[in-house]
């Protein structure tokens, strides 16, 4: 019996061994490897020999990311035809960059002058940022998913607090909206903006943080001194990532107010400075229309702040008044390619302009409240006014810092 098992095992090994199969085709692959020069390039190399000249060597590869269809790419290797060759193909990331932690499955196709052809067994390239010695922490997320956090500066408790914030944010997202991660998530925490910028192949990319939604990867700079800001920033980017997964489709896209509003809502309470800007716009009748908020927000900071504030309250209005189920239905219809007006009408019974009307009706001008209170409690109102002035000054300073972070990539907006 033992002898029979040994014979069967040897037979299976013979069938599965790529070198034996290659030898039968008259081609033997002697080596295959890839050298990663993060973030600029990856050099794939294969060595092979044959009884006759090897005339064709190609690399086939498949990136692990969300795609509308299965995509297999091909690279033509550089080599001189001979019976023994070393062929190379260089992936220049200036043409199609990969984020840190991306995975690529690749295999070689080799052909000789007799027409014999062989493919090597698939291997996986990990496009890792090897400039740093990374530590990792893995945690579970709703619906059996997995999130891994990588960092190289800061204590274990620093990473643990960030992980806790991520898990709480994802759980809240599932409870409030009904969405959850459909693939493993990787988060890379860089210690500074300059460190993160070194991971970006293009100078145009956001230097403070970016969610590579199709890859399920987030890269962001959070130093231990920025822990509180970092928690909110990660929840914001995670929300973008999960909502993108839930609505991934070639047929439609989300209006910007919905995408940003969901991310801000999941962070928690609206920033007091943004709330103040919203109230000012209400009192002056300067609200931006919902239809306008479907498109990219203004480059002018004051209008941009108002756009984000309105987006938050629009999502808040829909969730508070119609619940999770309706929001999930809305996302599903947008994924199917329904227009914004069609999707809103089917789920809520009103289009974009109708949403604008019912939403505005729920907003109360603070000047009306202040006027009524002034008549009955003047002393109290004077005190509150002084306090409001102090808070506004503090808020302006905080917002100025956040504005700088936005220009350097630090804002979660």
C-alpha positions in Angstrom: 0.0 0.0 0.0 2.8 2.4 0.9 4.6 1.6 -2.4 1.3 2.3 -4.3 0.9 5.6 -2.6 4.4 6.6 -3.4 4.0 5.7 -7.1 0.7 7.7 -7.3 2.4 10.7 -5.6 5.3 10.6 -8.0 2.9 10.4 -10.9 1.0 13.5 -9.7 4.2 15.4 -9.1 5.3 14.5 -12.7 1.9 15.8 -14.0 2.1 19.1 -12.0 5.7 19.9 -12.4 6.1 22.8 -14.9 9.8 21.9 -15.6 8.9 18.4 -16.7 6.1 19.6 -18.8 8.4 22.2 -20.3 11.0 19.6 -21.1 8.5 17.5 -22.9 7.7 20.5 -25.2 11.4 20.8 -25.9 11.7 23.9 -23.7 13.1 24.0 -20.1 12.5 27.0 -17.9 15.5 27.3 -15.5 14.6 30.5 -13.6 11.9 33.1 -13.2 11.9 36.1 -10.9 10.8 39.7 -10.5 12.7 42.7 -9.1 10.6 45.5 -7.6 12.0 49.0 -7.7 9.1 50.7 -5.8 7.4 52.8 -6.9 8.8 53.3 -10.4 9.1 49.9 -12.0 9.1 46.1 -11.8 11.5 44.0 -13.9 10.4 40.5 -14.8 13.0 38.0 -15.8 12.9 34.4 -17.1 15.7 32.1 -18.2 15.0 29.2 -20.5 16.7 26.8 -22.9 15.7 24.6 -25.8 17.2 22.2 -28.4 16.4 24.8 -31.0 16.3 28.6 -30.8 13.7 30.2 -28.6 12.0 32.8 -30.8 9.1 34.2 -28.7 8.9 35.1 -25.0 5.9 37.0 -23.6 4.8 37.8 -20.1 1.1 37.5 -19.2 -0.1 39.2 -16.1 -3.4 40.0 -14.3 -3.7 42.7 -11.6 -5.7 41.9 -8.5 -8.3 44.7 -8.7 -12.0 45.2 -9.4 -12.6 45.1 -13.2 -15.8 45.1 -15.3 -14.4 42.0 -17.1 -11.5 39.7 -16.7 -8.4 41.5 -18.0 -5.1 39.7 -18.9 -2.3 41.9 -20.2 0.7 41.0 -22.2 4.3 42.2 -22.3 6.8 41.4 -25.0 10.1 40.5 -23.5 13.5 41.8 -24.7 15.9 39.0 -25.7 18.1 37.7 -28.5 16.8 34.5 -30.1 19.0 31.6 -29.1 18.9 28.0 -27.7 19.5 29.5 -24.2 18.0 32.9 -23.3 17.5 35.3 -20.5 14.5 37.5 -21.3 13.3 40.6 -19.5 10.2 42.8 -19.5 10.1 46.1 -17.5 6.8 47.4 -16.3 7.2 51.2 -16.2 4.9 52.6 -13.6 4.8 56.1 -15.2 2.3 54.6 -17.6 0.1 52.6 -15.2 1.1 52.9 -11.6 0.3 50.4 -8.8 -0.4 51.3 -5.2 1.7 49.9 -2.4 0.7 46.4 -1.6 -0.9 45.6 -5.0 -0.7 42.0 -6.2 -0.1 40.8 -9.7 -0.4 37.3 -10.9 2.0 36.6 -13.8 3.2 33.7 -16.0 5.4 33.3 -19.1 4.7 32.0 -22.5 7.8 30.7 -24.4 7.9 29.4 -27.9 10.8 27.8 -29.9 11.6 27.6 -33.7 9.9 24.2 -33.9 6.6 25.7 -32.9 6.6 24.1 -29.5 5.2 26.4 -26.8 5.0 26.3 -23.0 3.5 28.4 -20.2 5.0 28.6 -16.8 2.9 28.1 -13.6 1.3 31.4 -12.3 3.3 33.3 -9.7 2.4 36.4 -7.6 4.3 39.6 -7.5 3.8 41.8 -4.4 4.4 45.4 -5.2 5.5 46.3 -1.7 7.1 49.6 -0.6 10.4 48.0 0.7 11.8 51.4 1.8 10.5 50.8 5.3 10.3 47.9 7.8 6.6 47.4 8.1 4.7 46.1 11.1 1.2 44.7 10.5 -2.1 44.3 12.4 -5.0 42.3 11.1 -8.6 42.6 12.3 -12.0 41.3 11.3 -14.7 43.4 9.7 -18.4 42.9 9.1 -19.6 40.0 6.9 -16.4 38.0 7.5 -14.1 40.4 5.8 -10.5 41.2 6.8 -8.6 44.5 7.2 -4.8 44.6 7.6 -3.1 47.8 8.8 0.6 48.3 8.0 2.8 50.9 9.8 6.4 51.6 10.6 6.4 54.5 13.1 4.5 54.5 16.3 3.6 52.0 19.1 1.4 49.0 19.0 -1.3 51.0 20.8 -1.1 53.6 18.0 -1.9 51.0 15.5 -4.5 49.4 17.7 -6.4 52.7 18.1 -6.5 53.2 14.3 -7.7 49.6 13.8 -10.4 50.1 16.4 -11.6 53.3 14.6 -11.6 51.5 11.3 -13.6 48.5 12.6 -16.1 50.8 14.4 -16.5 52.9 11.2 -17.1 49.8 9.0 -19.6 48.4 11.5 -21.4 51.7 11.6 -21.5 51.8 7.8 -23.0 48.3 7.7 -25.6 49.3 10.3 -26.5 52.7 8.9 -26.3 52.1 5.2 -26.2 48.3 4.7 -22.9 48.1 2.8 -19.8 46.1 3.7 -16.4 45.2 2.3 -16.5 42.7 -0.5 -12.7 42.1 -0.6 -9.8 42.3 1.8 -8.6 45.8 2.8 -5.1 47.0 3.2 -4.1 50.3 4.8 -0.6 51.7 4.7 0.2 54.3 7.4 3.1 56.6 6.4 4.7 58.6 9.1 4.8 61.9 7.1 3.6 63.5 3.9 7.1 63.4 2.4 7.3 59.6 3.0 3.9 59.1 1.4 4.8 61.4 -1.5 7.8 59.1 -2.2 5.3 56.3 -2.7 3.4 58.2 -5.5 4.8 57.9 -9.0 3.0 61.1 -10.1 3.5 64.5 -8.5 -0.1 65.2 -9.3 -1.3 62.6 -6.9 -2.6 63.6 -3.5 0.4 63.8 -1.2 -1.5 63.3 2.1 -3.6 60.3 1.5 -5.5 58.4 -1.2 -7.9 55.5 -1.4 -7.2 53.2 -4.3 -10.7 52.0 -4.3 -10.5 49.4 -7.1 -7.6 47.7 -5.2 -9.1 47.9 -1.7 -6.0 49.8 -0.6 -5.6 53.0 1.3 -2.3 54.9 1.7 -2.2 57.8 4.1 0.2 59.8 6.3 -0.7 59.8 10.0 2.0 60.5 12.6 1.4 59.4 16.2 0.8 63.1 17.0 -2.1 63.2 14.5 -4.0 60.2 15.9 -7.3 61.9 16.4 -7.3 63.4 13.0 -6.1 60.1 11.5 -9.1 58.1 13.0 -11.6 60.3 11.2 -9.6 60.4 8.0 -9.4 56.6 7.8 -13.1 56.2 8.4 -13.8 58.8 5.7 -11.5 57.0 3.1 -12.8 53.6 4.1 -16.4 54.8 3.4 -15.4 55.9 0.0 -13.8 52.5 -0.6 -16.7 50.4 0.6 -19.3 52.6 -1.2 -17.3 52.3 -4.4 -17.3 48.5 -4.1 -21.1 48.5 -3.5 -21.7 50.6 -6.6 -19.0 49.3 -8.9 -20.5 49.2 -12.4 -19.8 50.3 -15.9 -23.3 51.7 -16.2 -23.5 54.5 -13.6 -21.9 56.6 -10.9 -22.8 58.4 -7.7 -23.6 62.1 -7.6 -20.8 63.8 -5.7 -23.0 65.0 -2.8 -24.0 61.4 -2.1 -20.4 60.0 -2.2 -19.0 62.7 0.0 -22.0 63.0 2.2 -21.9 59.3 3.1 -18.2 59.5 3.9 -18.7 62.6 6.1 -21.8 61.2 7.8 -20.0 58.0 8.7 -17.2 60.1 10.3 -19.6 61.4 12.9 -20.9 64.8 13.8 -20.5 67.6 11.2 -17.5 69.9 11.9 -18.7 73.0 13.8 -17.0 75.3 11.3 -18.8 73.6 8.4 -22.1 73.7 10.4 -21.6 77.5 10.9 -21.0 78.0 7.2 -24.2 76.1 6.4 -26.2 78.2 8.9 -24.8 81.3 7.4 -25.9 80.2 3.9 -29.4 79.3 5.2 -29.8 82.8 6.8 -28.6 84.5 3.6 -30.6 82.2 1.3 -27.3 81.2 -0.4 -27.6 77.4 -0.4 -26.2 75.6 -3.4 -28.8 73.5 -5.3 -28.7 69.7 -5.0 -28.5 69.4 -8.8 -25.3 71.6 -8.8 -23.8 69.4 -6.0 -24.1 66.3 -8.3 -21.0 67.7 -10.1 -17.4 68.5 -8.9 -17.4 71.0 -6.1 -16.2 74.6 -6.5 -12.5 75.3 -6.2 -13.3 78.3 -4.0 -12.9 77.3 -0.4 -16.0 78.9 1.0 -18.2 77.3 -1.6 -16.4 74.0 -1.2 -17.0 74.0 2.6 -20.7 74.7 2.0 -20.8 71.9 -0.6 -19.5 69.4 1.9 -21.8 70.7 4.7 -24.8 70.4 2.5 -23.8 66.9 1.4 -23.6 65.8 5.0 -27.1 67.2 5.8 -28.6 65.7 2.6 -27.4 62.2 3.5 -28.5 62.8 7.1 -32.0 63.8 5.9 -32.4 60.7 3.8 -31.2 58.3 6.4 -33.1 59.9 9.3 -36.4 60.1 7.4 -36.3 57.0 5.2 -33.8 54.6 6.7 -31.1 52.2 5.7 -33.2 50.1 3.3 -34.0 53.0 1.0 -30.4 54.2 0.9 -29.3 50.7 -0.1 -32.0 50.7 -2.8 -30.8 54.0 -4.1 -27.2 52.8 -4.4 -28.4 49.6 -6.1 -30.3 51.6 -8.7 -27.4 53.9 -9.4 -25.2 50.9 -9.8 -27.6 49.5 -12.4 -27.3 52.7 -14.5 -30.4 54.6 -13.5 -30.0 58.4 -13.8 -30.0 60.4 -10.6 -33.5 61.6 -11.1 -34.8 58.1 -12.0 -33.1 56.4 -9.0 -34.4 59.0 -6.5 -37.9 58.9 -7.9 -38.1 55.1 -7.8 -36.9 55.0 -4.2 -38.2 58.2 -2.6 -40.9 59.4 -4.9 -39.1 62.7 -5.8 -36.3 63.7 -8.2 -33.3 65.9 -7.6 -35.3 69.0 -7.6 -37.9 67.4 -5.3 -35.1 66.4 -2.9 -33.9 69.9 -2.9 -37.3 71.2 -2.0 -38.1 68.8 0.9 -34.6 69.0 2.3 -34.6 72.8 2.3 -37.9 72.7 4.1 -36.3 70.9 7.1 -33.6 73.6 7.5 -34.3 76.4 9.9 -32.6 79.7 9.7 -30.6 80.4 13.0 -31.4 84.2 12.7 -35.1 83.4 13.3 -34.3 81.5 16.4 -31.9 84.2 17.6 -34.5 86.9 17.0 -37.2 85.1 19.1 -34.7 84.3 21.9 -33.4 87.9 22.0 -36.8 89.2 23.0 -37.2 86.9 26.0 -33.6 86.3 27.2 -31.4 89.3 26.1 -28.7 88.8 28.8 -28.4 85.1 28.0 -28.2 85.8 24.3 -25.5 88.4 24.8 -23.4 85.8 26.7 -24.0 83.2 24.0 -23.1 85.7 21.3 -19.7 86.3 23.0 -19.2 82.6 23.3 -20.1 82.1 19.7 -17.6 84.7 18.6 -14.9 82.9 20.6 -15.9 79.6 19.1 -16.0 81.0 15.6 -12.4 82.3 16.0 -11.2 79.0 17.3 -13.1 77.3 14.4 -11.5 79.5 11.8 -8.0 78.7 13.1 -8.9 75.0 13.0 -10.3 75.2 9.6 -7.3 77.1 8.4 -5.1 74.2 9.5 -7.5 71.8 7.8 -7.4 73.8 4.7 -3.6 73.6 4.6 -4.0 69.8 5.1 -6.4 69.7 2.2 -3.9 71.3 -0.1 -1.2 68.9 1.1 -3.6 66.0 1.0 -4.4 65.9 4.7 -8.1 66.7 4.4 -10.7 63.9 4.4 -13.0 65.9 2.2 
